């Protein structure tokens, strides 16, 4: 028999049993899946801080931090998982494809950090300095680009499955437009290689082909993300601000990737052409930076909603949102 006192309060409510020593509820409510993303992003910030040139003491080098804006896409990519699990602690169960995409984006950043750090001496030792080519290093780059493409594709697929409403009619033409644009951009990349005036070995041909394939797959994955988020925004999905941000952001990233291979071919040679090329290049890079920030903010505001709602037939949505996509939805992205 328990020695604990039993009974009811004056208003009839049973006494609560005393709780043993425990951590604050705010801490226990935090999912441990936040930790790997926080570790990667924290390490990226730490590298930026320690690499800052200092003339004396702990001075702040403004020009260094202005130049560090080029690192924003990498850090934002790592933090997408942080934002996702902060808003959806059960994302591994309710949004498994989106969560997998976030993990793959973080993995691609880990691969980059290893390439720039522990693996750098080994990769440098594999370079043939007569041809300035390393099959190992090139293969690693191709693998990294494939991981990135797969991560973006998982994000897009999970968001597509999390949608609740039919796509607007305009969305039916989007996949074709995006796919054609991706192949045209790849064509510009191939065309640019025809101006290269040096002999290449069979290994280099395979490496170049692998790079082009990786770039094409990444562009197609971004196009898929644009189609899904734009149709979600136009289809009044929730949260509306999240879908709108993701649509505009992924569009900016895609435009930067589509336009980059064509820049050197569209502008004339010479000082004037180089100045225009430099200015346009800065716009493309800035658009990509803004795009990655916007994509991160889309997940910060709660993209996608996992609130259970009643369907047209009165039935409830399942607990696993991105595994229960409707087969009757006329989605050009799904």
N, C-alpha and C positions, 0 to 999 in steps of 0.2 A: 504494500500500500504506500502511495506517495505521501510524503510529509509536507508537500507544498500546500499552501492555503487554497481553498476552493471557495467559490461563491460568486455573487454578482454585485455589481455596483448599485447605487441607489436608483439609477434609472433602468435597472434590469439587465445591463450589458455584462456578459461574463468577464471576469478579470483576465487580463492578458498575462500569459506566462512570461516570466523574466527571460530576457535574451542573454546568452553567454557573451563574453568579450568578442567583439567583431570589428572589422574594418568599417569605415563610414560607407553608407549605402551608395554615395556618389562614386566611390572608388570601385565597389563591387559591381556596379552597373556598367562599367567600362569594359568593352569586349577586348580580350587579348589579341584579337586579329588586328588591332590598331598598331601593335608594337613593331612588326616588321616594316611597315610603311613609314612609321615615325623614325625608325632607325636609319633607313636609307636616306630620307629627306634630311634628317639631322646631320648625317655624315656629309651629305652634299654641301649643306650650309657651313659645316665646320671646315671643309676643304677650301671653300671660298674665303673664309675668314683667315686661315693660316697662310694662304697664298697671297694675301694682300701685302704689297710692298710697303714697308714702313721706314721712313727716314730716321725716326727716333721714337722710342716708346711705343705706345698703342695708338698712334695717330690714325685718323680716318682719311683714306685716300679716295677722294671723290671720283677721280677719273677711272680708277680701278672698278669702282662699283657701278659706274655708268657702263663700262665695257662688260661688266658681269651680267648685264641684261640678257646676253646671249645664252646664259645658263638657265634662264627662267623656264623654257620649255621642258628641260630635263627635270628640274625640281618639281614643276607642276605635274608632270607625268607620274612621278613617285607619290605625290600627295593626293592623287585621285582616289586611291584606296583608302587613305586616311579620312578623306571627306565622306566616302561611301559608308565605311563602317561606323563613323561617328553618327551619321544620320540613320543608318540601318544596321544596328549591331548584329542582327540575325541574317545578314546578307548572304552568308554561306548557304543558308537554307531557303530563304525567300527569293534571292537573286543570284543563283549560283553562276550563271554565265557572266553576268556583270562583274561579280567578284573575281572570277577566273581571269577576266580581261584586265582588271586592276592589278592582279598579281603578276600577270605577264608583262604589263607595262613597267612595274617595279623591277621585275627580273631583267628586263632589257637595260634598265639603268644600272643594276648591279653588274651586268656583263660589261657595260661601258666603264664603270669604276675599276673593275679588274683589269680591263684592257689598258687603262691609263696608269694603273698602279702595279700590283704584283706581277701581272702577265707582261708588262711592257718590256722588260729586258729580254724575256724569252722570245716574244714576238719579233723584237728587233734583231735577235740573233738569227732568225730564219730568213732575213731579207738577202736576196742576191743583189749585191751592190752594182754589178755590171748592168743589170736590167732594172734595178730599183723595184724589185717585185718580190713578194712573199706569198706563196700559195696559202700558207697557214694563216697569215694575217688577213688576207683577202677572204678566205673561207670563214674566219671568225666574224668579219664584218657582214658577210651574207647571212650567217646564222642569226646575228643580232637583228638584222633588218627583218628576217622572217618572224622572230619572236615579237617584234613590234607590230608587224602586220597582223599576226594572230591575236595579239592583245586587243588591237582596235576592232578586229572582226568580232571577237567575243563580246566586247562592250556593245557593239551595234546589234548583235544577235539577241543579247539579253534585253536591251532596251526595246527591241521590236516585239519580243514576247511579252514584255511588261505592259504593252499598250492595251487599251480597253475598247477603243472606238475604231470605226472604219476609216480608211484613208480617203482624203478628198480626191476628186477626179484628176486634179492636176498632178498628183503623185505618180500616176501611171507612166508618165513620160520621163520621170526623173532618172530611173535606173539606166535607161538607154543613153540619155544625155551624159550622165556621169561616166559610164563605161566608155563611150566614144571619146570623151575628153581625156580619160586615162590612157587610152591606147595612142591618141594623138601626141600626148606628152611623151610617152615612151618612144614614139617615132622620132621626135625631136632629139631625144637622148641618143638614139642610134645614129641619126644624121650627124650629130656633133662628133661622133667617133670617126666618121669618114674623113674628117680634116686632120686626124692624127697622122703624122708622118714618121712612123718608125715601125720596125718589124716586131711582131708579137709572136710568142711561142704558143703552142697548143694549150699549155696550162693557163696562160694569160687570157686566151680566148674563152676558156671555160669560166675563169674568174670574172671576166667582164660580163659574160652571159648571165652568170649567177647574180651579179650585182643588178643588172637590168631587170631580171625576173623579180628579185626582192623589192626593187623600187616600184615595179608595176603592181605587185600584190599589195604593197603598202598603200599605193594610191587608190586601188580598187577598194580596200578596206575602209579608207577614209571616205570614199564616195558612198559606200554602204552606210557609214555612220551619218553622213549628211542627209541621205534619203530618209533614214529612220527618224532622225531628230526633227527634220523639217516637216515630215508628214505627221509626227506626233504633235508638233506645235500647231500646225494648221488643223489638226483633228481635235484640238481642245483637250489634250491630255494634261494630267496633273502631275506635278506642279507646273503651271503654264510658264512661269518665269524660268524654270529649269530647262524645259524643252526649248524655249526661245533662245536662251543663252547657249545651249549645246548646239543648236542649229546654226546660229551665226558663227560661233567659235569654230566648229568643225568645217564650216564653209571657208573661213579665212585660212585655216590650215591647209585645206585641200587646194585652194587657189594658189597659195604659195608653192605647194609641191607641183602643181600643174604647170605653173609659169616658169619655175626655175630652169628646167632644161632648155627652154626656148630663148632665154634672155640673150645669151651670147650669139645667137643666130639672127635675132631680130634687129639688133642695133648695128650700125655701120662701124667699121674699124676706124681708128684714129682717135685723137684726143677728145673731140666732141662726142663721138660715140661712146668712148670709155666713161666720160663724165655722166652721160645719160644712163649707161649701164650701171654705174655705181649708185646713182640716185634711185633707180628702179629696184636695184638689189636691196637697198636699205628699206624701201617700202615693203618688199616681199618678206624680208626678215622680221620687220616690225609687225606685219600682219600675222605671221606665224606666232610671234610672242604673245600678241593680244589674243590669238585664238586659243593657245594652251591655257592662258589665264582664265579665259571665259569658260573653257571646258571644265576646269577645276571648280570654278564658281557654280557651274550648273549642278555639280554633285554636292557642293556646300549647301545649296538651298533645298536639297532633298530629292534630286532626280534619281530614279523614278519613284512615283508614289506607290506604296505597297498596301494602302488602305483598302480593305475589302469592301467592294461595292456590289450591289445587286445587278445582275445582267438583265437583258430584255425579257428573259423568260422567268425572272424572279429568282434564279439560282444565284448562290454566292460564289465569288471567285475563290480559287483554291489558295492554300497557304503559300505554295511555291509559285510565285508570280511568273518568272520567266521560263517555267517548264510547262505552262498551261495555256499557251497561245491558242486563240480560237482558230479553228480550221475554217470557219465561215467568214472570217474577216477578209475583205478584199484589200489586202495590204501589198503594195508593190515592193515594200522593203522586207516583208517577212518571208 
